[in-house]
Amino acid sequence: MDLLYQERPSGEKPGGAGEFVVLEVNTLPGMTALSLLPEIARGAGLDFKSLVERILYGARLKIALRSRQDELTGCNNLLKRKEQGPS
């Protein structure tokens, strides 16, 4: 999660603290030199290239499984319509 701290304008609530504003919520871990995921992967013996390859491989598998599921669903629907006969 990325936050921004904003001071309160002068004259508004004397002595009052500023506020944090949410800029974005990250659903995936960062992949910069300062991010924890590459550091954790290095600790497990994976260099950056291998980490990225594993992530991409996992994404391809997920897409292939979805595609296959859609294919099977389409076949099942076709069979059901055939069994029901002409409309």
Biopython code that builds the backbone (N, CA, C, O; Angstrom):
import numpy as np
from Bio.PDB.StructureBuilder import StructureBuilder

atoms = [
    (1, "MET", "N", (0.855, -1.151, 0.000)),
    (1, "MET", "CA", (0.000, 0.000, 0.000)),
    (1, "MET", "C", (0.913, 1.229, 0.000)),
    (1, "MET", "O", (1.861, 1.305, 0.781)),
    (2, "ASP", "N", (0.626, 2.167, -0.862)),
    (2, "ASP", "CA", (1.394, 3.400, -0.920)),
    (2, "ASP", "C", (0.576, 4.516, -0.293)),
    (2, "ASP", "O", (-0.582, 4.737, -0.647)),
    (3, "LEU", "N", (1.205, 5.215, 0.648)),
    (3, "LEU", "CA", (0.534, 6.289, 1.374)),
    (3, "LEU", "C", (1.276, 7.602, 1.178)),
    (3, "LEU", "O", (2.464, 7.619, 0.854)),
    (4, "LEU", "N", (0.568, 8.686, 1.376)),
    (4, "LEU", "CA", (1.142, 10.018, 1.349)),
    (4, "LEU", "C", (0.719, 10.705, 2.638)),
    (4, "LEU", "O", (-0.458, 10.690, 2.999)),
    (5, "TYR", "N", (1.674, 11.306, 3.328)),
    (5, "TYR", "CA", (1.349, 12.040, 4.546)),
    (5, "TYR", "C", (1.208, 13.510, 4.196)),
    (5, "TYR", "O", (2.118, 14.106, 3.619)),
    (6, "GLN", "N", (0.066, 14.099, 4.544)),
    (6, "GLN", "CA", (-0.173, 15.511, 4.269)),
    (6, "GLN", "C", (-0.285, 16.275, 5.582)),
    (6, "GLN", "O", (-1.069, 15.915, 6.460)),
    (7, "GLU", "N", (0.507, 17.331, 5.703)),
    (7, "GLU", "CA", (0.394, 18.213, 6.858)),
    (7, "GLU", "C", (-0.929, 18.963, 6.750)),
    (7, "GLU", "O", (-1.425, 19.214, 5.652)),
    (8, "ARG", "N", (-1.489, 19.315, 7.893)),
    (8, "ARG", "CA", (-2.699, 20.134, 7.874)),
    (8, "ARG", "C", (-2.300, 21.578, 7.557)),
    (8, "ARG", "O", (-1.265, 22.053, 8.024)),
    (9, "PRO", "N", (-3.119, 22.273, 6.767)),
    (9, "PRO", "CA", (-2.812, 23.679, 6.469)),
    (9, "PRO", "C", (-2.794, 24.503, 7.753)),
    (9, "PRO", "O", (-3.537, 24.213, 8.691)),
    (10, "SER", "N", (-1.948, 25.528, 7.794)),
    (10, "SER", "CA", (-1.893, 26.363, 8.993)),
    (10, "SER", "C", (-3.255, 27.016, 9.210)),
    (10, "SER", "O", (-3.950, 27.367, 8.256)),
    (11, "GLY", "N", (-3.618, 27.169, 10.469)),
    (11, "GLY", "CA", (-4.919, 27.745, 10.802)),
    (11, "GLY", "C", (-6.000, 26.704, 10.975)),
    (11, "GLY", "O", (-7.077, 27.011, 11.488)),
    (12, "GLU", "N", (-5.738, 25.489, 10.560)),
    (12, "GLU", "CA", (-6.729, 24.417, 10.699)),
    (12, "GLU", "C", (-6.345, 23.546, 11.884)),
    (12, "GLU", "O", (-5.258, 22.967, 11.897)),
    (13, "LYS", "N", (-7.202, 23.447, 12.863)),
    (13, "LYS", "CA", (-6.970, 22.632, 14.060)),
    (13, "LYS", "C", (-5.554, 22.824, 14.597)),
    (13, "LYS", "O", (-4.676, 22.007, 14.320)),
    (14, "PRO", "N", (-5.321, 23.886, 15.355)),
    (14, "PRO", "CA", (-3.966, 24.108, 15.870)),
    (14, "PRO", "C", (-3.436, 22.879, 16.598)),
    (14, "PRO", "O", (-4.126, 22.282, 17.424)),
    (15, "GLY", "N", (-2.223, 22.522, 16.283)),
    (15, "GLY", "CA", (-1.594, 21.370, 16.927)),
    (15, "GLY", "C", (-2.104, 20.034, 16.401)),
    (15, "GLY", "O", (-1.646, 18.977, 16.837)),
    (16, "GLY", "N", (-3.040, 20.079, 15.475)),
    (16, "GLY", "CA", (-3.589, 18.839, 14.935)),
    (16, "GLY", "C", (-2.590, 18.161, 14.016)),
    (16, "GLY", "O", (-1.813, 18.818, 13.323)),
    (17, "ALA", "N", (-2.622, 16.873, 14.023)),
    (17, "ALA", "CA", (-1.709, 16.103, 13.170)),
    (17, "ALA", "C", (-2.215, 16.120, 11.736)),
    (17, "ALA", "O", (-3.383, 16.402, 11.468)),
    (18, "GLY", "N", (-1.324, 15.818, 10.845)),
    (18, "GLY", "CA", (-1.705, 15.682, 9.441)),
    (18, "GLY", "C", (-2.473, 14.383, 9.246)),
    (18, "GLY", "O", (-2.933, 13.764, 10.206)),
    (19, "GLU", "N", (-2.603, 13.986, 7.996)),
    (19, "GLU", "CA", (-3.336, 12.752, 7.718)),
    (19, "GLU", "C", (-2.641, 11.965, 6.620)),
    (19, "GLU", "O", (-1.918, 12.517, 5.790)),
    (20, "PHE", "N", (-2.877, 10.673, 6.640)),
    (20, "PHE", "CA", (-2.369, 9.808, 5.586)),
    (20, "PHE", "C", (-3.446, 9.652, 4.524)),
    (20, "PHE", "O", (-4.628, 9.504, 4.835)),
    (21, "VAL", "N", (-3.027, 9.687, 3.282)),
    (21, "VAL", "CA", (-3.931, 9.497, 2.152)),
    (21, "VAL", "C", (-3.447, 8.267, 1.396)),
    (21, "VAL", "O", (-2.262, 8.158, 1.079)),
    (22, "VAL", "N", (-4.356, 7.341, 1.107)),
    (22, "VAL", "CA", (-4.000, 6.129, 0.362)),
    (22, "VAL", "C", (-3.865, 6.492, -1.113)),
    (22, "VAL", "O", (-4.801, 7.004, -1.726)),
    (23, "LEU", "N", (-2.705, 6.224, -1.666)),
    (23, "LEU", "CA", (-2.471, 6.482, -3.088)),
    (23, "LEU", "C", (-2.854, 5.283, -3.939)),
    (23, "LEU", "O", (-3.486, 5.427, -4.986)),
    (24, "GLU", "N", (-2.467, 4.106, -3.481)),
    (24, "GLU", "CA", (-2.821, 2.884, -4.206)),
    (24, "GLU", "C", (-2.621, 1.680, -3.302)),
    (24, "GLU", "O", (-1.827, 1.704, -2.361)),
    (25, "VAL", "N", (-3.359, 0.636, -3.612)),
    (25, "VAL", "CA", (-3.190, -0.635, -2.919)),
    (25, "VAL", "C", (-2.591, -1.590, -3.934)),
    (25, "VAL", "O", (-3.174, -1.832, -4.991)),
    (26, "ASN", "N", (-1.429, -2.128, -3.613)),
    (26, "ASN", "CA", (-0.736, -3.035, -4.527)),
    (26, "ASN", "C", (-1.190, -4.466, -4.270)),
    (26, "ASN", "O", (-1.069, -4.969, -3.153)),
    (27, "THR", "N", (-1.708, -5.115, -5.294)),
    (27, "THR", "CA", (-2.162, -6.489, -5.139)),
    (27, "THR", "C", (-1.041, -7.487, -5.405)),
    (27, "THR", "O", (-1.145, -8.657, -5.038)),
    (28, "LEU", "N", (0.022, -7.024, -6.038)),
    (28, "LEU", "CA", (1.179, -7.866, -6.299)),
    (28, "LEU", "C", (2.391, -7.237, -5.643)),
    (28, "LEU", "O", (2.502, -6.012, -5.600)),
    (29, "PRO", "N", (3.292, -8.042, -5.136)),
    (29, "PRO", "CA", (4.487, -7.467, -4.528)),
    (29, "PRO", "C", (5.325, -6.723, -5.559)),
    (29, "PRO", "O", (5.296, -7.038, -6.749)),
    (30, "GLY", "N", (6.068, -5.736, -5.085)),
    (30, "GLY", "CA", (6.914, -4.948, -5.973)),
    (30, "GLY", "C", (8.052, -5.760, -6.561)),
    (30, "GLY", "O", (8.449, -6.788, -6.012)),
    (31, "MET", "N", (8.566, -5.293, -7.668)),
    (31, "MET", "CA", (9.664, -5.997, -8.331)),
    (31, "MET", "C", (10.805, -5.035, -8.630)),
    (31, "MET", "O", (11.423, -5.118, -9.692)),
    (32, "THR", "N", (11.088, -4.123, -7.706)),
    (32, "THR", "CA", (12.211, -3.220, -7.885)),
    (32, "THR", "C", (13.394, -3.738, -7.079)),
    (32, "THR", "O", (13.279, -4.727, -6.354)),
    (33, "ALA", "N", (14.521, -3.066, -7.209)),
    (33, "ALA", "CA", (15.722, -3.473, -6.468)),
    (33, "ALA", "C", (15.501, -3.389, -4.959)),
    (33, "ALA", "O", (16.161, -4.094, -4.195)),
    (34, "LEU", "N", (14.585, -2.537, -4.531)),
    (34, "LEU", "CA", (14.332, -2.358, -3.101)),
    (34, "LEU", "C", (13.185, -3.235, -2.585)),
    (34, "LEU", "O", (12.894, -3.226, -1.389)),
    (35, "SER", "N", (12.545, -3.977, -3.459)),
    (35, "SER", "CA", (11.384, -4.788, -3.066)),
    (35, "SER", "C", (11.798, -6.049, -2.325)),
    (35, "SER", "O", (12.910, -6.553, -2.485)),
    (36, "LEU", "N", (10.887, -6.539, -1.519)),
    (36, "LEU", "CA", (11.183, -7.719, -0.714)),
    (36, "LEU", "C", (11.122, -9.026, -1.505)),
    (36, "LEU", "O", (11.883, -9.949, -1.218)),
    (37, "LEU", "N", (10.237, -9.120, -2.488)),
    (37, "LEU", "CA", (10.073, -10.392, -3.203)),
    (37, "LEU", "C", (11.375, -10.867, -3.860)),
    (37, "LEU", "O", (11.758, -12.019, -3.658)),
    (38, "PRO", "N", (12.072, -10.023, -4.640)),
    (38, "PRO", "CA", (13.337, -10.485, -5.210)),
    (38, "PRO", "C", (14.365, -10.853, -4.132)),
    (38, "PRO", "O", (15.154, -11.781, -4.308)),
    (39, "GLU", "N", (14.345, -10.125, -3.031)),
    (39, "GLU", "CA", (15.280, -10.425, -1.939)),
    (39, "GLU", "C", (14.963, -11.792, -1.320)),
    (39, "GLU", "O", (15.870, -12.574, -1.036)),
    (40, "ILE", "N", (13.698, -12.069, -1.118)),
    (40, "ILE", "CA", (13.284, -13.366, -0.568)),
    (40, "ILE", "C", (13.650, -14.488, -1.543)),
    (40, "ILE", "O", (14.120, -15.548, -1.130)),
    (41, "ALA", "N", (13.430, -14.244, -2.841)),
    (41, "ALA", "CA", (13.763, -15.247, -3.857)),
    (41, "ALA", "C", (15.268, -15.533, -3.854)),
    (41, "ALA", "O", (15.688, -16.686, -3.960)),
    (42, "ARG", "N", (16.076, -14.467, -3.732)),
    (42, "ARG", "CA", (17.531, -14.662, -3.672)),
    (42, "ARG", "C", (17.893, -15.548, -2.486)),
    (42, "ARG", "O", (18.765, -16.410, -2.592)),
    (43, "GLY", "N", (17.221, -15.331, -1.356)),
    (43, "GLY", "CA", (17.472, -16.156, -0.174)),
    (43, "GLY", "C", (17.113, -17.610, -0.399)),
    (43, "GLY", "O", (17.664, -18.499, 0.250)),
    (44, "ALA", "N", (16.181, -17.858, -1.326)),
    (44, "ALA", "CA", (15.776, -19.232, -1.646)),
    (44, "ALA", "C", (16.583, -19.802, -2.806)),
    (44, "ALA", "O", (16.315, -20.907, -3.279)),
    (45, "GLY", "N", (17.590, -19.023, -3.265)),
    (45, "GLY", "CA", (18.453, -19.521, -4.335)),
    (45, "GLY", "C", (17.993, -19.182, -5.736)),
    (45, "GLY", "O", (18.530, -19.729, -6.699)),
    (46, "LEU", "N", (17.010, -18.293, -5.888)),
    (46, "LEU", "CA", (16.530, -17.903, -7.221)),
    (46, "LEU", "C", (17.062, -16.533, -7.581)),
    (46, "LEU", "O", (16.901, -15.578, -6.820)),
    (47, "ASP", "N", (17.695, -16.430, -8.738)),
    (47, "ASP", "CA", (18.088, -15.105, -9.193)),
    (47, "ASP", "C", (16.867, -14.412, -9.791)),
    (47, "ASP", "O", (15.816, -15.033, -9.951)),
    (48, "PHE", "N", (17.000, -13.133, -10.118)),
    (48, "PHE", "CA", (15.864, -12.338, -10.590)),
    (48, "PHE", "C", (15.249, -12.930, -11.857)),
    (48, "PHE", "O", (14.027, -13.009, -11.981)),
    (49, "LYS", "N", (16.099, -13.345, -12.794)),
    (49, "LYS", "CA", (15.609, -13.912, -14.063)),
    (49, "LYS", "C", (14.766, -15.162, -13.800)),
    (49, "LYS", "O", (13.697, -15.325, -14.389)),
    (50, "SER", "N", (15.239, -16.037, -12.923)),
    (50, "SER", "CA", (14.497, -17.263, -12.616)),
    (50, "SER", "C", (13.169, -16.947, -11.934)),
    (50, "SER", "O", (12.158, -17.604, -12.187)),
    (51, "LEU", "N", (13.181, -15.943, -11.073)),
    (51, "LEU", "CA", (11.943, -15.535, -10.401)),
    (51, "LEU", "C", (10.906, -15.069, -11.417)),
    (51, "LEU", "O", (9.749, -15.486, -11.370)),
    (52, "VAL", "N", (11.327, -14.206, -12.329)),
    (52, "VAL", "CA", (10.407, -13.698, -13.351)),
    (52, "VAL", "C", (9.907, -14.834, -14.235)),
    (52, "VAL", "O", (8.726, -14.879, -14.579)),
    (53, "GLU", "N", (10.800, -15.752, -14.606)),
    (53, "GLU", "CA", (10.382, -16.896, -15.424)),
    (53, "GLU", "C", (9.335, -17.736, -14.706)),
    (53, "GLU", "O", (8.370, -18.182, -15.326)),
    (54, "ARG", "N", (9.511, -17.956, -13.413)),
    (54, "ARG", "CA", (8.525, -18.738, -12.656)),
    (54, "ARG", "C", (7.179, -18.036, -12.593)),
    (54, "ARG", "O", (6.134, -18.677, -12.710)),
    (55, "ILE", "N", (7.201, -16.730, -12.411)),
    (55, "ILE", "CA", (5.946, -15.964, -12.364)),
    (55, "ILE", "C", (5.228, -16.064, -13.707)),
    (55, "ILE", "O", (4.022, -16.303, -13.758)),
    (56, "LEU", "N", (5.983, -15.877, -14.798)),
    (56, "LEU", "CA", (5.381, -15.948, -16.131)),
    (56, "LEU", "C", (4.876, -17.350, -16.449)),
    (56, "LEU", "O", (3.814, -17.511, -17.050)),
    (57, "TYR", "N", (5.633, -18.357, -16.046)),
    (57, "TYR", "CA", (5.210, -19.741, -16.267)),
    (57, "TYR", "C", (3.899, -20.010, -15.520)),
    (57, "TYR", "O", (2.985, -20.633, -16.061)),
    (58, "GLY", "N", (3.818, -19.541, -14.290)),
    (58, "GLY", "CA", (2.590, -19.714, -13.510)),
    (58, "GLY", "C", (1.405, -19.027, -14.162)),
    (58, "GLY", "O", (0.299, -19.567, -14.166)),
    (59, "ALA", "N", (1.627, -17.842, -14.713)),
    (59, "ALA", "CA", (0.555, -17.110, -15.392)),
    (59, "ALA", "C", (0.106, -17.857, -16.645)),
    (59, "ALA", "O", (-1.088, -17.942, -16.931)),
    (60, "ARG", "N", (1.076, -18.401, -17.391)),
    (60, "ARG", "CA", (0.720, -19.171, -18.602)),
    (60, "ARG", "C", (-0.096, -20.399, -18.248)),
    (60, "ARG", "O", (-1.058, -20.727, -18.942)),
    (61, "LEU", "N", (0.280, -21.084, -17.168)),
    (61, "LEU", "CA", (-0.485, -22.255, -16.748)),
    (61, "LEU", "C", (-1.909, -21.875, -16.400)),
    (61, "LEU", "O", (-2.857, -22.562, -16.777)),
    (62, "LYS", "N", (-2.051, -20.778, -15.680)),
    (62, "LYS", "CA", (-3.377, -20.326, -15.271)),
    (62, "LYS", "C", (-4.239, -20.000, -16.490)),
    (62, "LYS", "O", (-5.414, -20.361, -16.543)),
    (63, "ILE", "N", (-3.640, -19.310, -17.473)),
    (63, "ILE", "CA", (-4.370, -18.966, -18.699)),
    (63, "ILE", "C", (-4.737, -20.230, -19.460)),
    (63, "ILE", "O", (-5.851, -20.341, -19.973)),
    (64, "ALA", "N", (-3.817, -21.183, -19.539)),
    (64, "ALA", "CA", (-4.089, -22.435, -20.255)),
    (64, "ALA", "C", (-5.209, -23.207, -19.575)),
    (64, "ALA", "O", (-6.074, -23.765, -20.250)),
    (65, "LEU", "N", (-5.203, -23.245, -18.253)),
    (65, "LEU", "CA", (-6.256, -23.954, -17.530)),
    (65, "LEU", "C", (-7.607, -23.290, -17.739)),
    (65, "LEU", "O", (-8.619, -23.970, -17.914)),
    (66, "ARG", "N", (-7.625, -21.958, -17.721)),
    (66, "ARG", "CA", (-8.888, -21.242, -17.960)),
    (66, "ARG", "C", (-9.395, -21.521, -19.358)),
    (66, "ARG", "O", (-10.582, -21.772, -19.563)),
    (67, "SER", "N", (-8.471, -21.476, -20.330)),
    (67, "SER", "CA", (-8.846, -21.719, -21.717)),
    (67, "SER", "C", (-9.409, -23.122, -21.879)),
    (67, "SER", "O", (-10.410, -23.324, -22.567)),
    (68, "ARG", "N", (-8.761, -24.089, -21.241)),
    (68, "ARG", "CA", (-9.218, -25.474, -21.312)),
    (68, "ARG", "C", (-10.588, -25.618, -20.647)),
    (68, "ARG", "O", (-11.450, -26.336, -21.152)),
    (69, "GLN", "N", (-10.788, -24.940, -19.521)),
    (69, "GLN", "CA", (-12.074, -24.992, -18.826)),
    (69, "GLN", "C", (-13.173, -24.403, -19.710)),
    (69, "GLN", "O", (-14.273, -24.950, -19.787)),
    (70, "ASP", "N", (-12.874, -23.286, -20.377)),
    (70, "ASP", "CA", (-13.843, -22.664, -21.287)),
    (70, "ASP", "C", (-14.178, -23.614, -22.434)),
    (70, "ASP", "O", (-15.330, -23.712, -22.856)),
    (71, "GLU", "N", (-13.159, -24.309, -22.932)),
    (71, "GLU", "CA", (-13.341, -25.270, -24.009)),
    (71, "GLU", "C", (-14.284, -26.390, -23.569)),
    (71, "GLU", "O", (-15.217, -26.748, -24.287)),
    (72, "LEU", "N", (-14.029, -26.931, -22.388)),
    (72, "LEU", "CA", (-14.853, -28.019, -21.862)),
    (72, "LEU", "C", (-16.281, -27.554, -21.602)),
    (72, "LEU", "O", (-17.234, -28.286, -21.871)),
    (73, "THR", "N", (-16.428, -26.351, -21.083)),
    (73, "THR", "CA", (-17.762, -25.811, -20.826)),
    (73, "THR", "C", (-18.523, -25.674, -22.137)),
    (73, "THR", "O", (-19.704, -26.012, -22.210)),
    (74, "GLY", "N", (-17.850, -25.177, -23.177)),
    (74, "GLY", "CA", (-18.483, -25.041, -24.485)),
    (74, "GLY", "C", (-18.915, -26.385, -25.044)),
    (74, "GLY", "O", (-20.003, -26.494, -25.610)),
    (75, "CYS", "N", (-18.079, -27.417, -24.896)),
    (75, "CYS", "CA", (-18.420, -28.770, -25.368)),
    (75, "CYS", "C", (-19.611, -29.322, -24.599)),
    (75, "CYS", "O", (-20.521, -29.909, -25.184)),
    (76, "ASN", "N", (-19.599, -29.130, -23.285)),
    (76, "ASN", "CA", (-20.720, -29.616, -22.466)),
    (76, "ASN", "C", (-22.021, -28.943, -22.857)),
    (76, "ASN", "O", (-23.062, -29.595, -22.929)),
    (77, "ASN", "N", (-21.971, -27.647, -23.111)),
    (77, "ASN", "CA", (-23.183, -26.929, -23.526)),
    (77, "ASN", "C", (-23.685, -27.429, -24.865)),
    (77, "ASN", "O", (-24.890, -27.569, -25.071)),
    (78, "LEU", "N", (-22.760, -27.697, -25.777)),
    (78, "LEU", "CA", (-23.124, -28.214, -27.095)),
    (78, "LEU", "C", (-23.788, -29.584, -26.963)),
    (78, "LEU", "O", (-24.802, -29.843, -27.611)),
    (79, "LEU", "N", (-23.224, -30.467, -26.126)),
    (79, "LEU", "CA", (-23.803, -31.795, -25.914)),
    (79, "LEU", "C", (-25.201, -31.705, -25.304)),
    (79, "LEU", "O", (-26.095, -32.451, -25.703)),
    (80, "LYS", "N", (-25.396, -30.819, -24.361)),
    (80, "LYS", "CA", (-26.710, -30.647, -23.730)),
    (80, "LYS", "C", (-27.745, -30.214, -24.756)),
    (80, "LYS", "O", (-28.871, -30.713, -24.765)),
    (81, "ARG", "N", (-27.355, -29.277, -25.627)),
    (81, "ARG", "CA", (-28.290, -28.807, -26.658)),
    (81, "ARG", "C", (-28.629, -29.931, -27.629)),
    (81, "ARG", "O", (-29.770, -30.038, -28.078)),
    (82, "LYS", "N", (-27.636, -30.781, -27.961)),
    (82, "LYS", "CA", (-27.868, -31.908, -28.854)),
    (82, "LYS", "C", (-28.843, -32.889, -28.230)),
    (82, "LYS", "O", (-29.740, -33.413, -28.891)),
    (83, "GLU", "N", (-28.640, -33.130, -26.911)),
    (83, "GLU", "CA", (-29.512, -34.078, -26.190)),
    (83, "GLU", "C", (-30.940, -33.565, -26.116)),
    (83, "GLU", "O", (-31.885, -34.354, -26.118)),
    (84, "GLN", "N", (-31.107, -32.241, -26.049)),
    (84, "GLN", "CA", (-32.438, -31.666, -25.921)),
    (84, "GLN", "C", (-33.182, -31.693, -27.253)),
    (84, "GLN", "O", (-34.405, -31.562, -27.296)),
    (85, "GLY", "N", (-32.443, -31.862, -28.316)),
    (85, "GLY", "CA", (-33.054, -31.927, -29.631)),
    (85, "GLY", "C", (-33.321, -30.531, -30.182)),
    (85, "GLY", "O", (-33.010, -29.521, -29.552)),
    (86, "PRO", "N", (-33.916, -30.505, -31.397)),
    (86, "PRO", "CA", (-34.174, -29.199, -32.042)),
    (86, "PRO", "C", (-35.183, -28.385, -31.227)),
    (86, "PRO", "O", (-36.110, -28.925, -30.625)),
    (87, "SER", "N", (-34.964, -27.053, -31.233)),
    (87, "SER", "CA", (-35.898, -26.209, -30.498)),
    (87, "SER", "C", (-36.974, -25.654, -31.376)),
    (87, "SER", "O", (-37.842, -24.921, -30.902)),
]
sb = StructureBuilder()
sb.init_structure("model")
sb.init_model(0)
sb.init_chain("A")
sb.init_seg("    ")
for serial, (resi, resn, name, xyz) in enumerate(atoms, 1):
    if name == "N":
        sb.init_residue(resn, " ", resi, " ")
    sb.init_atom(name, np.array(xyz, "f"), 0.0, 1.0, " ", f" {name:<3s}", serial, name[0])
structure = sb.get_structure()
